[in-house]
Amino acid sequence: MSDDEILVMERKQKKNFKIWMTLSALTAVINLIVLPLSFFIGGMATAAPDSGFRGFAFGFLYVQIIPLAIFLIVISVLIVFIIKVKRSDFMKTFLKLMIIINIIIVPVSIFIGLNAMRLQDGSILAFIYGFLFIQTIPLTILLIGILTLRSLMKQEENEELSK
């Protein structure tokens, strides 16, 4: 390949990366906008005397399932793109961002866990269900990011050793 072809490919990769980053930010904003409505619908589902956290979860997911699915798809494509480009420095920044997001979401998760405990029999299992209900997606993305960074670092080490 000539230098011009390499430059053109790098520009295309940067453009694609910017598009996916913009799309991920847009899906995050959509999720944040829809979140209060999701809590409202979930709360309405618990108005019946015999309903509990399960009603809240179904009501919440009724509104959030499509935005969350789109968000997960976009994040997955970004991670695949990062692996393809082999940019471990960006992956480290991504992991720091995901850790910050997890730290911010922990109080909300505790709040939902305590409400789930209040709605049901008061067991610790109800708290864990409520906590993991909110924390599942951020923790999953963080774990995928950690595993991706680990594999990228191993690939870089192998490339350095082979040179």
C-alpha positions as CSV (number, residue, x, y, z in Angstrom):
1,M,0.0,0.0,0.0
2,S,1.1,3.5,-0.7
3,D,1.2,6.2,1.9
4,D,-1.7,8.0,0.3
5,E,-3.9,4.9,0.6
6,I,-2.9,4.5,4.3
7,L,-3.8,8.1,5.0
8,V,-7.2,7.7,3.3
9,M,-7.9,4.5,5.3
10,E,-6.9,6.3,8.6
11,R,-9.2,9.2,7.7
12,K,-12.1,6.8,7.0
13,Q,-11.5,5.1,10.3
14,K,-11.4,8.4,12.2
15,K,-14.6,9.5,10.5
16,N,-16.4,6.2,11.3
17,F,-15.1,6.4,14.9
18,K,-16.5,9.9,15.3
19,I,-19.9,8.8,13.8
20,W,-20.1,5.9,16.3
21,M,-19.0,8.1,19.2
22,T,-21.7,10.7,18.3
23,L,-24.3,7.9,18.0
24,S,-23.3,6.5,21.4
25,A,-23.7,10.0,23.0
26,L,-27.0,10.4,21.3
27,T,-28.3,7.1,22.6
28,A,-27.1,7.9,26.1
29,V,-29.0,11.2,26.0
30,I,-32.1,9.4,24.7
31,N,-31.9,7.0,27.6
32,L,-31.5,9.8,30.1
33,I,-34.6,11.6,28.6
34,V,-36.7,8.4,28.7
35,L,-35.5,7.4,32.2
36,P,-38.1,9.6,34.3
37,L,-40.9,8.2,32.2
38,S,-39.7,4.7,32.8
39,F,-39.7,5.2,36.6
40,F,-43.2,6.8,36.3
41,I,-44.6,3.8,34.4
42,G,-42.8,1.4,36.7
43,G,-44.3,3.2,39.7
44,M,-47.8,3.1,38.2
45,A,-47.4,-0.7,37.8
46,T,-46.9,-1.1,41.5
47,A,-50.1,0.8,42.4
48,A,-52.1,-2.5,42.7
49,P,-52.1,-4.0,46.2
50,D,-50.7,-7.3,45.2
51,S,-48.0,-6.0,42.9
52,G,-44.3,-5.7,43.8
53,F,-40.9,-5.2,42.3
54,R,-41.8,-7.5,39.3
55,G,-44.5,-5.1,38.3
56,F,-42.1,-2.2,38.6
57,A,-39.5,-4.0,36.5
58,F,-41.9,-4.9,33.7
59,G,-43.3,-1.3,33.6
60,F,-39.8,0.1,33.6
61,L,-38.5,-2.2,30.9
62,Y,-41.7,-1.6,28.8
63,V,-40.5,1.9,28.2
64,Q,-36.7,1.4,28.3
65,I,-36.1,-1.8,26.3
66,I,-35.7,-0.2,22.9
67,P,-33.4,2.7,24.0
68,L,-31.3,0.2,26.1
69,A,-31.0,-2.2,23.2
70,I,-29.9,0.5,20.8
71,F,-27.4,1.7,23.4
72,L,-25.9,-1.8,23.9
73,I,-25.6,-2.3,20.2
74,V,-23.8,1.0,19.7
75,I,-21.4,0.3,22.6
76,S,-20.7,-3.2,21.3
77,V,-19.9,-1.7,17.8
78,L,-17.6,0.9,19.5
79,I,-15.7,-1.9,21.4
80,V,-15.3,-3.9,18.2
81,F,-14.1,-0.8,16.4
82,I,-11.6,-0.2,19.2
83,I,-10.3,-3.8,19.0
84,K,-10.0,-3.4,15.2
85,V,-8.0,-0.2,15.5
86,K,-6.0,-1.5,18.5
87,R,-6.2,1.7,20.5
88,S,-5.5,0.6,24.0
89,D,-5.0,4.3,25.1
90,F,-8.6,5.1,24.1
91,M,-9.8,1.9,25.8
92,K,-8.2,3.0,29.1
93,T,-10.1,6.3,28.8
94,F,-13.3,4.4,28.0
95,L,-12.7,2.2,31.1
96,K,-12.2,5.3,33.3
97,L,-15.4,6.7,32.0
98,M,-17.3,3.5,32.7
99,I,-15.9,3.4,36.2
100,I,-17.1,6.9,36.8
101,I,-20.6,6.1,35.4
102,N,-20.8,3.0,37.7
103,I,-19.9,5.1,40.7
104,I,-22.6,7.7,39.8
105,I,-25.2,4.9,39.2
106,V,-24.5,3.1,42.6
107,P,-26.7,5.5,44.7
108,V,-29.6,5.1,42.2
109,S,-29.1,1.4,42.4
110,I,-29.2,1.4,46.1
111,F,-32.3,3.5,46.1
112,I,-34.1,1.1,43.7
113,G,-32.9,-1.8,45.8
114,L,-34.3,-0.3,49.0
115,N,-37.6,0.4,47.3
116,A,-37.8,-3.1,46.0
117,M,-37.1,-4.3,49.5
118,R,-39.9,-2.1,50.8
119,L,-42.4,-3.3,48.2
120,Q,-41.8,-7.0,48.8
121,D,-41.2,-9.0,51.9
122,G,-38.1,-7.0,53.1
123,S,-35.6,-9.7,52.2
124,I,-32.0,-9.0,51.1
125,L,-32.8,-10.9,47.9
126,A,-35.3,-8.2,46.9
127,F,-32.6,-5.6,47.5
128,I,-30.2,-7.5,45.3
129,Y,-32.7,-7.8,42.5
130,G,-33.4,-4.1,42.7
131,F,-29.8,-3.2,42.8
132,L,-28.8,-5.4,39.9
133,F,-31.9,-4.2,37.9
134,I,-30.3,-0.8,37.5
135,Q,-26.6,-1.9,37.7
136,T,-26.6,-4.8,35.2
137,I,-25.9,-2.8,32.0
138,P,-23.2,-0.5,33.3
139,L,-21.4,-3.5,35.0
140,T,-21.7,-5.6,31.9
141,I,-20.2,-2.8,29.7
142,L,-17.4,-2.3,32.3
143,L,-16.5,-6.0,32.4
144,I,-16.5,-6.2,28.6
145,G,-14.3,-3.2,28.5
146,I,-11.9,-4.7,31.0
147,L,-11.7,-7.9,29.1
148,T,-11.2,-6.0,25.8
149,L,-8.4,-3.9,27.3
150,R,-6.7,-7.1,28.6
151,S,-6.8,-8.7,25.2
152,L,-5.5,-5.5,23.5
153,M,-2.6,-5.3,26.0
154,K,-1.7,-9.0,25.3
155,Q,-1.8,-8.3,21.6
156,E,0.5,-5.3,21.9
157,E,2.9,-7.4,24.1
158,N,2.9,-10.2,21.5
159,E,3.6,-7.7,18.7
160,E,6.5,-6.1,20.7
161,L,8.0,-9.5,21.4
162,S,7.8,-10.6,17.7
163,K,9.6,-7.4,16.5
